[in-house]
Each structure stands twice: as structure tokens, then as C-alpha cells.
Amino acid sequence: MLPQTAPGPDVAPPPPPERATWYTNPGKVFDNLYSWQPRSIGLGADHERGIILIDTVYDYNSEEAIVEGMKKLGLDPATVNT
């Protein structure tokens, strides 16, 4: 029997989960630490040299959770430190 391998590039990724299972409103944890997705532990810190993303979690919710969440909190996504 051959060993099993991961799916190849011709296998479509699974669809993202329903929004209701991962979305929550962004909020300030304390000081300059913000949470975009408490259900998924997505965090970022506003620092004098730019915003530092601590955990961006999943790509399917990056735009809505992180970028839109930052805007709702009055943070500028263009200041993310890369």
C-alpha cells in the first residue's frame, strides 16, 4: 500500500465557514491592544511605528475582520508594520 499524501493543486479548498460562526465586533482589549476576532484570537497592537498584527488567523476573513475591524476602531490599515 502506498503512503497517503496531501491533496494536490487540483483539489479545491473547502469553503469558508458561515460568517456567524467566526464574526464578532472588533474592540479594544486594553491600552493599545485591539481584538478584531475574539472567537479566533485575532489581535493587533497600535504602536508608534505602526500597527503590529499579532495573529491574523484565517485568510477567508482577513478583509472583513481585520481591515474593516481596524477602520471601525479608528485605526488606519495603511499603518500596519510589515
C-alpha beads as a LAMMPS data file, in Angstrom:
LAMMPS data file: protein, C-alpha beads

82 atoms
81 bonds

1 atom types
1 bond types

-500.0 500.0 xlo xhi
-500.0 500.0 ylo yhi
-500.0 500.0 zlo zhi

Masses

1 110.0

Atoms # bond

1 1 1 0.000 0.000 0.000
2 1 1 1.310 3.460 -0.926
3 1 1 1.599 6.177 1.730
4 1 1 -1.124 8.787 1.707
5 1 1 -0.197 12.265 0.539
6 1 1 -1.794 15.659 0.832
7 1 1 -4.244 16.699 -1.885
8 1 1 -2.625 18.099 -4.996
9 1 1 -3.143 21.562 -6.511
10 1 1 -6.151 20.288 -8.476
11 1 1 -8.182 19.829 -5.272
12 1 1 -10.323 22.839 -4.377
13 1 1 -10.010 24.173 -0.826
14 1 1 -13.042 23.762 1.396
15 1 1 -15.461 26.698 1.513
16 1 1 -15.102 29.118 4.433
17 1 1 -17.333 28.570 7.456
18 1 1 -20.540 30.550 7.909
19 1 1 -19.880 34.155 8.997
20 1 1 -21.972 33.717 12.166
21 1 1 -19.505 31.094 13.423
22 1 1 -16.496 33.434 13.422
23 1 1 -17.573 37.092 13.282
24 1 1 -17.762 39.353 16.317
25 1 1 -17.452 43.116 16.550
26 1 1 -13.922 44.468 16.980
27 1 1 -12.974 46.013 20.286
28 1 1 -10.250 47.463 22.432
29 1 1 -8.851 44.952 24.934
30 1 1 -6.813 47.499 26.933
31 1 1 -4.333 50.342 26.331
32 1 1 -3.315 49.964 22.685
33 1 1 -4.223 46.276 22.222
34 1 1 -7.200 45.583 19.958
35 1 1 -9.086 42.434 19.044
36 1 1 -10.636 42.002 15.612
37 1 1 -11.909 38.486 16.212
38 1 1 -12.143 37.266 19.808
39 1 1 -13.609 33.964 18.621
40 1 1 -10.478 33.330 16.554
41 1 1 -7.903 35.177 18.678
42 1 1 -7.004 37.770 16.038
43 1 1 -5.109 40.593 17.741
44 1 1 -3.177 43.713 16.850
45 1 1 -1.331 46.433 18.723
46 1 1 -1.167 50.103 17.774
47 1 1 2.478 51.116 18.165
48 1 1 4.272 54.400 17.456
49 1 1 5.964 52.740 14.461
50 1 1 2.724 51.324 13.072
51 1 1 0.185 48.639 13.823
52 1 1 1.567 45.193 14.579
53 1 1 -0.680 42.247 13.709
54 1 1 -0.174 39.519 16.282
55 1 1 -2.410 36.823 14.825
56 1 1 -4.245 37.265 11.526
57 1 1 -5.901 33.859 11.827
58 1 1 -7.582 32.845 8.537
59 1 1 -7.376 34.310 5.053
60 1 1 -11.119 33.984 4.390
61 1 1 -11.938 36.661 6.970
62 1 1 -8.889 38.940 6.697
63 1 1 -10.544 41.730 4.728
64 1 1 -13.747 41.897 6.750
65 1 1 -12.348 41.073 10.176
66 1 1 -9.005 42.857 10.145
67 1 1 -9.226 45.702 7.636
68 1 1 -12.865 46.614 8.294
69 1 1 -12.432 45.981 12.024
70 1 1 -9.479 48.367 12.159
71 1 1 -11.492 51.060 10.380
72 1 1 -14.380 50.625 12.853
73 1 1 -11.888 51.193 15.692
74 1 1 -10.484 54.330 14.037
75 1 1 -7.191 52.658 13.081
76 1 1 -5.586 53.085 9.663
77 1 1 -4.856 49.740 7.928
78 1 1 -2.153 51.501 5.879
79 1 1 -0.073 51.821 9.061
80 1 1 0.346 48.057 9.520
81 1 1 4.031 47.355 10.092
82 1 1 5.182 44.711 7.599

Bonds

1 1 1 2
2 1 2 3
3 1 3 4
4 1 4 5
5 1 5 6
6 1 6 7
7 1 7 8
8 1 8 9
9 1 9 10
10 1 10 11
11 1 11 12
12 1 12 13
13 1 13 14
14 1 14 15
15 1 15 16
16 1 16 17
17 1 17 18
18 1 18 19
19 1 19 20
20 1 20 21
21 1 21 22
22 1 22 23
23 1 23 24
24 1 24 25
25 1 25 26
26 1 26 27
27 1 27 28
28 1 28 29
29 1 29 30
30 1 30 31
31 1 31 32
32 1 32 33
33 1 33 34
34 1 34 35
35 1 35 36
36 1 36 37
37 1 37 38
38 1 38 39
39 1 39 40
40 1 40 41
41 1 41 42
42 1 42 43
43 1 43 44
44 1 44 45
45 1 45 46
46 1 46 47
47 1 47 48
48 1 48 49
49 1 49 50
50 1 50 51
51 1 51 52
52 1 52 53
53 1 53 54
54 1 54 55
55 1 55 56
56 1 56 57
57 1 57 58
58 1 58 59
59 1 59 60
60 1 60 61
61 1 61 62
62 1 62 63
63 1 63 64
64 1 64 65
65 1 65 66
66 1 66 67
67 1 67 68
68 1 68 69
69 1 69 70
70 1 70 71
71 1 71 72
72 1 72 73
73 1 73 74
74 1 74 75
75 1 75 76
76 1 76 77
77 1 77 78
78 1 78 79
79 1 79 80
80 1 80 81
81 1 81 82
